[in-house]
Amino acid sequence: MMRIAYNSPFVPPEVLAAHGAEPVRLVPPPAAADASGAPVMGMCPFARAVAGAVIASD
């Protein structure tokens, strides 16, 4: 089974599972927004937190 990682709260995991995928929702920790190093202006806080979580996981 293929795993699909997603971070949007608007994507129902049932839709992904109905197509034969294993849905894995990425929810970044709140502290990831502060340590991301991502640009602050022009980027929503949630996107910055996701970028920070990805950078921190490396």
VEXKOLRO-427130 format. One line per field, with one value per residue: residue number from 1; residue in one letter; x, y, z of N, C-alpha, C, CB in turn. Coordinates in pm, 1 decimal, decimal comma. Glycine has a CB too. Layout:
residues N
k = c(NUM_...)
r = c(a_...)
nX = c(X_...)
nY = c(Y_...)
nZ = c(Z_...)
caX = c(X_...)
caY = c(Y_...)
caZ = c(Z_...)
cX = c(X_...)
cY = c(Y_...)
cZ = c(Z_...)
cbX = c(X_...)
cbY = c(Y_...)
cbZ = c(Z_...)
This chain:
residues 58
k = c(1_2_3_4_5_6_7_8_9_10_11_12_13_14_15_16_17_18_19_20_21_22_23_24_25_26_27_28_29_30_31_32_33_34_35_36_37_38_39_40_41_42_43_44_45_46_47_48_49_50_51_52_53_54_55_56_57_58)
r = c(m_m_r_i_a_y_n_s_p_f_v_p_p_e_v_l_a_a_h_g_a_e_p_v_r_l_v_p_p_p_a_a_a_d_a_s_g_a_p_v_m_g_m_c_p_f_a_r_a_v_a_g_a_v_i_a_s_d)
nX = c(84,2_56,2_187,2_55,6_145,0_4,4_-96,8_-312,3_-607,2_-837,4_-841,8_-997,0_-917,0_-1045,7_-1097,8_-844,3_-782,9_-983,7_-891,8_-692,1_-465,2_-252,7_-333,4_-137,0_-125,6_45,9_122,5_258,1_467,8_398,6_630,5_792,7_750,8_895,3_1164,9_1224,4_1360,4_1254,8_1124,1_953,3_775,1_504,0_435,0_214,9_143,3_93,3_201,7_466,2_522,5_502,6_714,5_922,4_906,2_977,2_1238,7_1354,8_1341,0_1541,0)
nY = c(-117,1_218,8_501,1_816,9_1135,9_1418,8_1758,9_1923,1_2028,9_2006,6_1787,4_1490,4_1195,3_963,3_970,6_939,8_685,1_538,1_522,9_341,9_416,2_479,4_712,6_968,1_1210,3_1512,7_1698,5_1977,5_2058,2_2325,6_2473,8_2456,3_2663,2_2879,7_2811,2_2766,6_2906,7_2980,5_3222,0_3501,8_3707,5_3714,4_3450,3_3213,0_3136,9_2861,1_2730,1_2807,4_2671,8_2407,1_2401,4_2447,6_2214,7_2021,7_2102,8_2073,1_1799,3_1695,2)
nZ = c(0,0_-85,1_80,1_150,5_223,3_370,6_445,3_466,0_627,2_489,0_328,4_311,2_483,3_417,8_145,4_30,9_129,3_5,3_-249,1_-237,7_-95,1_189,2_414,0_561,9_786,0_815,5_1084,4_1193,3_1475,4_1711,4_1781,7_1561,6_1383,9_1473,3_1453,1_1190,0_985,5_753,5_519,3_663,1_587,1_361,9_380,6_505,7_851,5_902,5_676,9_711,2_948,4_860,7_677,0_858,0_1013,6_827,0_765,9_1018,4_1047,9_895,7)
caX = c(0,0_133,4_158,1_43,0_155,6_-66,1_-103,6_-430,5_-721,6_-950,1_-831,0_-1047,4_-835,9_-1127,3_-1082,5_-715,4_-793,5_-1072,4_-813,6_-588,0_-346,3_-255,3_-315,2_-54,9_-137,0_159,4_82,6_383,1_459,5_394,6_764,1_861,7_735,2_996,2_1300,5_1227,8_1451,2_1178,6_1088,8_835,9_680,2_447,7_413,2_120,5_205,4_86,2_300,6_597,2_539,4_529,4_851,7_1010,8_905,9_1054,6_1379,3_1400,0_1348,4_1662,6)
caY = c(0,0_342,0_600,3_953,3_1234,9_1542,5_1845,8_2007,9_1977,2_1995,0_1660,4_1381,9_1074,2_857,3_976,7_878,7_541,8_477,7_503,6_242,5_474,7_492,9_854,9_1006,0_1355,7_1580,1_1810,8_2027,8_2108,4_2472,1_2532,6_2450,3_2790,1_2974,0_2767,9_2714,8_2975,0_3014,1_3364,7_3532,3_3786,8_3650,4_3307,4_3196,1_3069,2_2715,1_2688,0_2826,2_2563,1_2284,9_2413,4_2429,7_2073,7_1948,4_2139,3_2015,2_1653,2_1657,2)
caZ = c(0,0_-96,2_183,1_101,0_330,2_338,4_562,4_460,1_701,6_397,0_256,4_395,7_469,7_359,0_-0,4_-0,5_158,0_-94,3_-371,4_-213,3_-32,6_334,8_443,0_677,2_797,9_878,4_1168,4_1250,5_1612,9_1714,9_1792,9_1432,9_1313,5_1519,3_1421,1_1053,1_895,5_633,1_516,7_744,5_509,2_244,0_403,3_616,2_965,6_891,8_577,5_772,8_1044,6_784,0_627,5_972,6_1052,8_726,2_784,9_1145,2_1039,0_821,3)
cX = c(89,4_89,4_157,9_46,9_86,6_-73,4_-225,4_-544,2_-844,2_-946,0_-883,5_-965,5_-913,4_-1114,1_-951,5_-720,8_-881,1_-1000,1_-693,9_-460,9_-364,2_-230,8_-234,6_-58,1_-17,1_106,8_208,8_364,1_461,1_532,4_836,8_852,5_844,8_1136,2_1318,0_1335,1_1383,0_1145,7_958,8_731,8_632,8_422,3_320,0_186,9_201,9_188,4_441,6_625,0_568,7_672,1_951,4_1018,5_986,4_1203,1_1434,1_1414,5_1472,2_1779,8)
cY = c(124,3_439,5_738,4_1046,8_1362,9_1627,9_1936,6_1948,5_1957,9_1867,4_1550,3_1254,7_958,6_853,8_911,2_727,6_471,1_450,9_412,1_296,1_476,2_640,1_877,5_1158,0_1411,3_1700,9_1861,5_2073,7_2261,0_2536,6_2534,4_2582,5_2888,6_2938,8_2728,7_2778,9_3011,6_3163,2_3390,2_3608,2_3708,6_3501,8_3291,8_3117,2_2916,9_2663,3_2702,2_2714,5_2431,5_2287,2_2392,7_2285,2_1989,8_1976,5_2074,4_1863,9_1606,1_1644,5)
cZ = c(0,0_13,4_119,9_221,3_284,2_463,6_563,1_542,4_612,6_314,0_347,3_375,8_407,6_207,4_-41,3_21,0_55,3_-225,3_-349,1_-151,4_118,9_368,5_570,6_685,1_873,0_955,3_1236,3_1394,6_1613,2_1719,8_1659,3_1357,5_1351,8_1470,5_1275,4_966,8_764,6_635,5_592,4_663,2_387,6_260,3_522,9_729,1_956,1_791,9_633,6_873,7_974,2_731,8_741,5_1018,0_955,4_743,7_911,7_1137,5_964,3_909,1)
cbX = c(-96,2_116,1_261,2_-89,0_305,1_-208,6_19,9_-474,9_-755,6_-953,6_-683,1_-1195,5_-782,4_-1273,1_-1087,4_-603,8_-849,8_-1192,4_-766,2_-554,1_-320,2_-147,8_-450,4_93,8_-267,9_266,4_-27,9_437,5_576,1_314,9_846,5_804,2_598,2_995,2_1338,5_1094,5_1572,4_1048,1_1075,7_875,9_743,5_537,7_548,8_-8,7_137,6_-54,9_286,2_605,3_414,7_429,2_873,6_965,2_763,0_1009,1_1395,4_1303,5_1224,5_1693,2)
cbY = c(-0,7_405,7_592,8_972,5_1262,0_1513,8_1929,1_2027,5_2070,9_2114,2_1631,6_1354,5_1032,4_875,6_1123,3_941,0_519,6_567,4_637,7_176,7_618,5_399,6_923,3_951,3_1394,9_1623,1_1769,5_2142,8_2053,1_2517,6_2456,4_2338,2_2850,4_2980,4_2652,8_2734,5_2889,0_2928,4_3414,4_3613,6_3919,8_3671,7_3231,6_3124,2_3111,9_2670,8_2770,4_2964,3_2549,2_2270,0_2551,4_2515,9_2020,8_1986,7_2293,1_2051,3_1598,9_1755,6)
cbZ = c(122,1_-237,3_299,1_17,8_368,1_282,3_570,5_315,0_816,0_305,4_212,1_365,4_604,9_397,7_-50,5_85,6_298,5_-119,4_-424,7_-339,0_-86,2_403,5_454,9_664,9_869,4_772,1_1273,8_1166,0_1698,7_1833,4_1894,8_1347,8_1342,9_1669,6_1508,2_988,3_868,6_623,0_371,4_868,1_465,7_128,8_427,1_568,0_1092,0_850,6_448,0_841,6_1131,7_666,7_561,3_1086,8_1061,4_583,3_792,0_1256,3_970,8_714,7)
